[in-house]
Amino acid sequence: MASYTVNRLLQGVLVLFLISLVTFFLIDLAPGGPSSLVNMESTAAEREARLKQYGLDRPAPVRYVSWLLGAVRGDLGTSINQGLPVARLLAQRMGVTLQLATYALLLTTLFGVVLGVVAAMHHNRWPDHAVSILSTIGMSVPNFWLGIVAIILFAVTLGWLPAAGSGTVGRGFDLLDRLRHAVLPAGVLAFSLMPNVVRVTRSALLEVLASDFVRTARAKGLRQRGIVWKHTFKNALVPVISILGLVTTVLLSGSVVIESVFGWAGLGRLAIDAASGRDYPVILGVTVLVGALTVLVNLLVDLLYAVADPRILYG
């Protein structure tokens, strides 16, 4: 297990290197890239000073090596628009995104697994059909539209929940206040991702329920509920863990729209602001950070396989 973990970490480092390499040169070569920061209508001295300010007077490979050496030391450059270290901006915003992702993942796991089990236990009966309809709606409705409807209904019309932000300004840390602000964005994210967990859980349980040992348990007179929760569910955990790992990576990288709709100042909002303001060091930093989190999540999922099923061995 230890050697496998080390190998996976080394592979993760290689993946991050490739992500940073491709992202850096795509940004550099794309129309409107870093070279567009220099106003061609300015004087030659002004253009030269501007090029030197952003390090654009050096060849792209030299600039990448310089950035990579700095990144190894934790220096991801300086934001062009805000004049602050990129690492500091990422640290400030990452907590907000992880908070939202954690709440959404908990809701997705809870309701997705429970509804998937209910659907499998009542295969081809009305609970199964009801869960299938709900899942189809969750996969079909766009996030941004559902978020707007949730704000209009629960925040504007009923006044039950806050419409935007991750907490009340000037209130300090208040857990109950943070939870109230997280209900709508986390609920919308969970509603759109839950169908994937429901379908995988249902399919995995139905496959295990058709096994010989389940038929033997039924022949001994065990109740369906006891068979599912005590015997079947453990054998269906591996595909469920896989889909939850995929959901987690989507939450870390795909909550851009929800953060914008609900006014959460997380990594998604930071990436949008950086893209619209042509803040290329921030774009590169966000991409590498999300890549690193994705690598760690995938490693954790692989290790959980062995915990869920002792027959899985890593050499």
C-alpha positions as CSV (number, residue, x, y, z in Angstrom):
1,M,0.0,0.0,0.0
2,A,2.8,2.4,0.9
3,S,4.7,1.9,-2.4
4,Y,1.4,2.3,-4.3
5,T,0.7,5.6,-2.6
6,V,4.2,6.9,-3.3
7,N,3.9,5.9,-7.0
8,R,0.5,7.6,-7.3
9,L,1.9,10.8,-5.7
10,L,4.7,10.8,-8.2
11,Q,2.3,10.3,-11.0
12,G,0.2,13.2,-9.5
13,V,3.3,15.5,-9.6
14,L,3.8,14.6,-13.3
15,V,0.2,15.3,-14.0
16,L,0.4,18.7,-12.3
17,F,3.6,19.5,-14.3
18,L,1.8,18.7,-17.6
19,I,-1.3,20.7,-16.5
20,S,0.9,23.8,-15.7
21,L,2.9,23.4,-18.9
22,V,-0.1,23.1,-21.3
23,T,-2.0,25.9,-19.5
24,F,1.0,28.3,-19.5
25,F,1.6,27.9,-23.2
26,L,-2.1,28.0,-24.2
27,I,-2.4,31.3,-22.3
28,D,0.7,32.6,-24.0
29,L,-0.3,31.6,-27.5
30,A,-4.0,32.4,-27.3
31,P,-5.3,35.6,-29.0
32,G,-5.6,38.2,-26.3
33,G,-2.8,36.5,-24.3
34,P,-0.2,38.2,-22.1
35,S,1.3,40.2,-25.0
36,S,-2.0,42.1,-25.4
37,L,-1.3,43.7,-22.0
38,V,1.2,46.0,-23.9
39,N,-0.5,48.9,-25.6
40,M,1.0,49.1,-29.1
41,E,0.0,52.8,-29.4
42,S,2.3,53.7,-26.5
43,T,5.9,54.8,-27.0
44,A,8.7,52.4,-27.4
45,A,10.0,53.2,-23.9
46,E,6.6,52.6,-22.4
47,R,6.2,49.3,-24.2
48,E,9.6,48.2,-23.1
49,A,8.9,49.1,-19.5
50,R,5.6,47.3,-19.7
51,L,7.2,44.2,-21.1
52,K,9.8,44.2,-18.4
53,Q,7.2,44.7,-15.7
54,Y,5.3,41.5,-16.7
55,G,8.5,39.6,-17.6
56,L,7.4,39.4,-21.3
57,D,10.7,40.6,-22.5
58,R,12.0,37.0,-22.0
59,P,11.2,34.0,-24.2
60,A,8.2,31.9,-23.1
61,P,10.2,28.8,-22.1
62,V,12.4,30.9,-19.9
63,R,9.3,32.5,-18.3
64,Y,7.8,29.1,-17.7
65,V,10.9,27.7,-16.0
66,S,11.1,30.8,-13.8
67,W,7.4,30.3,-12.9
68,L,7.9,26.6,-12.2
69,L,10.9,27.2,-9.9
70,G,8.8,29.8,-8.0
71,A,5.8,27.4,-7.8
72,V,8.0,24.7,-6.2
73,R,8.8,27.3,-3.4
74,G,5.1,28.3,-3.1
75,D,5.4,31.5,-5.2
76,L,2.8,31.4,-8.0
77,G,3.5,34.9,-9.1
78,T,1.6,38.2,-8.6
79,S,-1.9,39.1,-9.7
80,I,-1.8,41.7,-12.4
81,N,-5.1,43.4,-11.4
82,Q,-4.8,43.2,-7.6
83,G,-1.1,43.4,-7.1
84,L,-1.2,40.6,-4.5
85,P,0.5,37.2,-4.4
86,V,-1.5,34.6,-6.3
87,A,-0.9,32.1,-3.5
88,R,-2.5,34.4,-1.0
89,L,-5.5,35.0,-3.2
90,L,-6.0,31.2,-3.7
91,A,-5.7,30.6,0.1
92,Q,-8.3,33.2,0.8
93,R,-10.8,31.8,-1.7
94,M,-10.1,28.1,-1.4
95,G,-11.8,27.9,2.0
96,V,-15.1,29.3,0.7
97,T,-15.1,26.8,-2.2
98,L,-14.2,23.8,0.0
99,Q,-17.0,24.9,2.4
100,L,-19.6,24.9,-0.3
101,A,-18.3,21.7,-1.8
102,T,-18.4,19.9,1.6
103,Y,-22.0,20.9,2.2
104,A,-23.0,19.9,-1.3
105,L,-21.1,16.6,-1.1
106,L,-22.8,15.7,2.2
107,L,-26.3,16.3,0.7
108,T,-25.5,14.5,-2.5
109,T,-24.2,11.5,-0.6
110,L,-27.0,11.3,1.9
111,F,-29.9,11.7,-0.5
112,G,-28.3,10.0,-3.5
113,V,-27.4,6.8,-1.6
114,V,-30.7,6.6,0.3
115,L,-32.8,7.2,-2.8
116,G,-30.7,4.7,-4.8
117,V,-31.3,2.1,-2.1
118,V,-35.0,2.8,-2.0
119,A,-35.2,2.5,-5.8
120,A,-33.3,-0.8,-5.7
121,M,-35.4,-2.2,-2.9
122,H,-38.7,-1.4,-4.8
123,H,-37.4,-2.3,-8.3
124,N,-40.0,-1.6,-11.0
125,R,-42.6,-0.4,-8.5
126,W,-43.8,3.2,-7.9
127,P,-41.0,4.3,-5.5
128,D,-38.5,3.2,-8.2
129,H,-40.4,5.2,-10.9
130,A,-40.7,8.2,-8.6
131,V,-37.0,8.3,-7.9
132,S,-36.3,7.8,-11.6
133,I,-38.5,10.8,-12.5
134,L,-36.8,13.0,-9.8
135,S,-33.4,12.0,-11.1
136,T,-34.3,12.9,-14.7
137,I,-35.5,16.3,-13.6
138,G,-32.3,16.8,-11.6
139,M,-30.2,16.0,-14.7
140,S,-32.2,18.1,-17.1
141,V,-32.6,21.4,-15.2
142,P,-29.7,23.8,-15.6
143,N,-27.9,24.9,-12.5
144,F,-28.2,28.6,-13.1
145,W,-32.0,28.5,-13.8
146,L,-32.6,26.4,-10.7
147,G,-30.5,28.7,-8.6
148,I,-32.4,31.8,-9.8
149,V,-35.7,30.0,-9.1
150,A,-34.5,29.0,-5.6
151,I,-33.6,32.6,-4.8
152,I,-36.9,34.0,-6.0
153,L,-38.9,31.4,-4.1
154,F,-37.0,30.9,-0.8
155,A,-35.2,34.2,-0.4
156,V,-37.4,36.9,-2.1
157,T,-40.9,35.5,-1.8
158,L,-40.8,33.5,1.4
159,G,-37.9,35.2,3.0
160,W,-36.7,32.0,4.7
161,L,-33.1,32.0,3.5
162,P,-30.4,34.6,2.5
163,A,-30.2,35.2,-1.3
164,A,-26.4,35.6,-1.6
165,G,-23.1,35.5,0.1
166,S,-21.4,32.9,2.4
167,G,-22.2,34.8,5.6
168,T,-23.6,38.0,7.0
169,V,-21.2,40.9,6.5
170,G,-19.7,42.1,9.8
171,R,-21.1,39.3,11.9
172,G,-18.0,37.3,12.3
173,F,-18.0,33.5,12.4
174,D,-21.5,32.2,13.2
175,L,-22.0,28.6,12.3
176,L,-25.8,28.8,12.1
177,D,-25.5,31.9,9.9
178,R,-23.0,30.2,7.6
179,L,-25.3,27.1,7.3
180,R,-28.3,29.3,6.4
181,H,-26.3,30.9,3.6
182,A,-25.1,27.5,2.4
183,V,-28.6,25.9,2.1
184,L,-29.6,27.2,-1.3
185,P,-26.3,26.9,-3.2
186,A,-25.4,23.6,-1.7
187,G,-28.9,22.3,-2.3
188,V,-28.9,23.4,-5.9
189,L,-25.5,21.7,-6.5
190,A,-26.6,18.5,-4.8
191,F,-29.9,18.4,-6.7
192,S,-28.0,18.4,-10.0
193,L,-25.3,15.9,-9.0
194,M,-27.5,13.6,-6.9
195,P,-29.0,11.7,-10.0
196,N,-25.6,10.3,-10.8
197,V,-25.2,8.8,-7.3
198,V,-28.8,7.5,-7.4
199,R,-28.3,5.7,-10.7
200,V,-25.0,4.1,-9.7
201,T,-26.2,3.1,-6.3
202,R,-29.4,1.6,-7.7
203,S,-27.5,-0.4,-10.5
204,A,-24.8,-1.7,-8.1
205,L,-27.4,-2.9,-5.5
206,L,-29.6,-4.6,-8.2
207,E,-26.5,-6.4,-9.5
208,V,-25.6,-7.6,-6.0
209,L,-29.2,-8.5,-5.1
210,A,-29.2,-11.0,-8.0
211,S,-26.2,-12.8,-6.4
212,D,-26.4,-16.4,-5.0
213,F,-25.7,-15.4,-1.4
214,V,-28.6,-13.0,-1.4
215,R,-31.0,-15.7,-2.6
216,T,-29.6,-17.9,0.2
217,A,-30.2,-15.2,2.7
218,R,-33.8,-14.9,1.5
219,A,-34.3,-18.6,1.7
220,K,-33.2,-18.5,5.4
221,G,-36.1,-16.0,6.0
222,L,-34.1,-12.8,6.4
223,R,-36.0,-9.6,5.7
224,Q,-35.3,-7.5,2.6
225,R,-34.2,-4.5,4.6
226,G,-31.8,-6.5,6.7
227,I,-30.3,-8.1,3.5
228,V,-29.8,-4.8,1.8
229,W,-28.2,-2.8,4.7
230,K,-26.2,-5.7,6.4
231,H,-25.1,-7.7,3.5
232,T,-25.7,-6.2,0.0
233,F,-24.7,-2.6,0.5
234,K,-21.1,-3.4,1.6
235,N,-20.6,-5.3,-1.7
236,A,-21.9,-2.4,-3.7
237,L,-19.7,0.2,-2.2
238,V,-16.9,0.3,-4.8
239,P,-18.9,1.8,-7.6
240,V,-20.6,4.2,-5.2
241,I,-17.2,5.4,-4.0
242,S,-16.1,5.9,-7.6
243,I,-19.1,8.1,-8.4
244,L,-18.7,10.1,-5.2
245,G,-15.0,10.7,-6.2
246,L,-16.2,12.0,-9.5
247,V,-18.8,14.2,-7.9
248,T,-16.2,15.7,-5.6
249,T,-13.9,16.7,-8.5
250,V,-16.9,18.2,-10.3
251,L,-17.8,20.2,-7.1
252,L,-14.2,21.5,-6.8
253,S,-13.9,22.6,-10.4
254,G,-17.5,23.0,-11.6
255,S,-19.1,25.3,-9.0
256,V,-18.3,28.4,-11.0
257,V,-21.9,29.1,-12.1
258,I,-23.3,28.5,-8.6
259,E,-20.7,30.8,-6.9
260,S,-21.6,33.5,-9.4
261,V,-25.4,33.1,-9.0
262,F,-25.3,33.1,-5.2
263,G,-22.4,35.6,-4.8
264,W,-19.9,33.2,-3.1
265,A,-16.4,34.6,-3.3
266,G,-14.7,31.3,-4.0
267,L,-12.3,29.9,-6.6
268,G,-14.9,29.9,-9.2
269,R,-15.6,33.7,-8.9
270,L,-11.9,34.3,-8.7
271,A,-11.4,32.4,-12.0
272,I,-14.2,34.3,-13.7
273,D,-12.8,37.7,-12.5
274,A,-9.3,36.7,-13.6
275,A,-10.5,35.6,-17.1
276,S,-12.5,38.8,-17.7
277,G,-9.7,40.9,-16.4
278,R,-7.0,39.0,-18.2
279,D,-5.2,38.2,-15.0
280,Y,-3.1,35.4,-16.4
281,P,-1.1,34.5,-13.3
282,V,-4.3,34.0,-11.3
283,I,-5.8,31.8,-14.1
284,L,-2.7,29.6,-14.1
285,G,-2.7,29.4,-10.3
286,V,-6.4,28.4,-10.1
287,T,-5.9,25.7,-12.8
288,V,-3.0,24.2,-11.0
289,L,-4.7,24.3,-7.6
290,V,-7.9,22.6,-8.9
291,G,-5.7,20.0,-10.6
292,A,-3.8,19.3,-7.4
293,L,-7.1,18.9,-5.5
294,T,-8.4,16.5,-8.2
295,V,-5.2,14.4,-8.0
296,L,-5.6,14.1,-4.2
297,V,-9.3,13.2,-4.4
298,N,-8.5,10.4,-7.0
299,L,-5.8,9.0,-4.7
300,L,-8.1,9.0,-1.7
301,V,-10.8,7.2,-3.8
302,D,-8.3,4.5,-4.8
303,L,-7.3,4.0,-1.2
304,L,-10.9,3.8,-0.1
305,Y,-11.4,0.9,-2.5
306,A,-9.2,-1.3,-0.4
307,V,-11.1,-0.2,2.8
308,A,-14.5,-1.0,1.2
309,D,-13.4,-4.3,-0.3
310,P,-10.4,-6.1,1.4
311,R,-10.1,-8.3,-1.7
312,I,-8.6,-5.3,-3.6
313,L,-4.8,-5.3,-3.1
314,Y,-2.3,-2.7,-4.3
315,G,1.2,-3.8,-5.2
